[in-house]
Amino acid sequence: MLEIPDSFQSILRAHLPYAETGGLTPHDELSALGLDSMGVVRLLVDIQNGYAVELPDEILDEATFATVGSLWRALSTLMTIGPDRPRPF
């Protein structure tokens, strides 16, 4: 099972008003947890600042933002592209 790091969960939780306490799972749907279109924009800024990455336009779609796991997979792929990629926090 895909493990979602605590640092990523912390960033997400600030944008998920309906998320309960406890760990988020890869299958949790972001829209069901309260992420809306304005929240996506704010979340993007926080992810890009927190992980020192820029999410390319071609992955900014509904599939990427469908679940916690789909968003984490997209982000973790970007972080492993090059050996000099900064690690979160």
N, C-alpha and C positions, 0 to 999 in steps of 0.2 A: 504494500500500500504506500502511496505517495505521502511522505511526511512534510507537513507544512511548518516551517520554522517559526518560532515564537516572535522573532523580529518582524516577520512578514505579517503574522496575525495581528500584531500591535498596530501596524500601519492600517491594515484593513478595518479593524474594529472601530477606528475613529470615523469610518464612513458607513458603518452598518448599524443603523439604529435598532434593528430588531434582532441582532445577534445576542444570544444568551451567553452567560458566563460559561467558561470551560473552553476547551479547544475547538477550533473550527476544523471541519473535515474537508477533504478534497471534493466531496460530492455536494457540499452546501451551495445552494444557488444564491448568487449575489443579489439578484433582484428580489428574491423572497426575504432576504435579510435587510432590505430597505435601500439598496444602492440604486439611485436614479441617475438620469443623464448629467445633472449638475454634480452629483457625487462622483461620477466617473472622472470628470475633469479635475476635481480636487484630489481624488485618489491618484490620478496620473502624476500630478505635481509631487505629491508626497512620495510616491514610488521612485520617481526619477531623482528626487533630492536624496532620499534615504539610501538608494542603491547606486547612485552615481552612474545611471544608465539613461539612455534615451530610447523610449519605445518607438519603433518605426511605425509609420502610418499604416503599412500593410498588415500589421497585426492588431490594429485598433478596430476590432469588429465585435459583433455579438458573441461569437464563439469564444473569443479570448476572455470576455467578461461574463461568461455564463456561470461558471462555478469558481470556488476558491482554487481548486486544483488546476483548472484551465489557465487561470491568470498566473498562478505560481509556475506552471510549466513554461509559459511564454517568457516570464521574467528570468527563470533559472537558465533557460537556453541562451538568453542574451548575456548572462553573466559568465557563461562557460565558453563563449566564442573565442576569446583571446586569453593568453596567459597573463596579461597585465590587467585584466579586469579587476576592479576593486571589489572587495567583499563588503557585504552590508555592515553598516555601522562600524 
